[in-house]
Amino acid sequence: MAAPPILTTHSAVTPAFVARLPKVELHVHLEGSLTPDTVLRFARRNGLGLPANTAEELRAHYTFTSLSDFIRVYLMCAGTLRTPLDFAEATTEFLAFQATQNVRYVEAFVAPKLHVANGADVDTILTMIVDAAAESYPQTGVRLGLIVDVGRLYGADLSVPLARAAVRHQNRGVVGIGLGGDEASGPPSLWRESFALARDGGLHLTSHGGEIGGPEYVWSAIRDLGVERIGHAVAAVRDPVLIRHLVEQRIGLELCPQSNVQIGVVSSLQEHPFGVFREAGALVTVNTDDPAIFANPLNDEYLAVAQAFALSPHDLCQLSLNAVDASFLATPDKALLRGEMISDMNAALASIGWPPLPLSA
Ligand SMILES: [Zn+2]
């Protein structure tokens, strides 16, 4: 009888295994997913100037040491989205890219404030995105749940009409609202009205918190806005009571480790609180944030986290299943997706000589 394989932790996590692992992404911005080629194409089509003529020249501008540096790049890319066709094409390209990462379901942010300021109509934007997602599904196999980012950009006042628009589209692919942008623009409590309106309208709620702001911003998002998930959550590591609360309340953590490293929130992946949150039993997920800007497709993100925290193939499967649990899908849809993913995960595990997931997974 052959000896059983020696199960080491991370040596079995190869790029081929990660590529084969079915995934769910919960924190990614549509605007931060526009490739340099697409940004250039939209800019030309819409007669907009950019400080670059080629993708390489544009990428040379993607250097940042802080969130405000990053936001400048993000706004440059996002500002090229102008017409209904742009939003449809951006969505189709986004979902085709998600398919290359073996993502089965993605919840993506769109932040209409900037687009509305540029003359777009919010209902048209949301319609173009959800229609393009429905059209591309037969080719990509990737389902989209759209989250309207009522955003810190331009303050809280304009957020209320956006929350209303999100509610109007909730049965057509909009699953929630979110709050992104620079936390220095004010505590989450300023957005209480928009979030109450969305919650009463039946939408799910998430907020970026503890990326630049302290743990009190995470507390405020939970207590003042009633969010079910927190994006980034890095600063929560400084507050043990908060960590316990996140664990006990099963608040999903949309962690974006390489994004945090690139803009200097943490000094290295090893310093990221992913490991602390995971060991505490929090519902941790791994996400890309803005993959076209950070150049971190989800497969790379999974590989990087596996290497930094010595995760096994089973750990990576669990990480991916956490994203199903933390998603805004309805309970029967979660069960269906979970079953499909576990079956594919077991096939991926078998391909590297690993046993199937325990039934409790
Ligand atoms: Zn984000």
Boltz pocket constraint, residues with backbone or C-beta under 6 A from the ligand:
constraints:
  - pocket:
      binder: B
      contacts: [[A, 27], [A, 29], [A, 180], [A, 208], [A, 231], [A, 289]]
      max_distance: 6.0
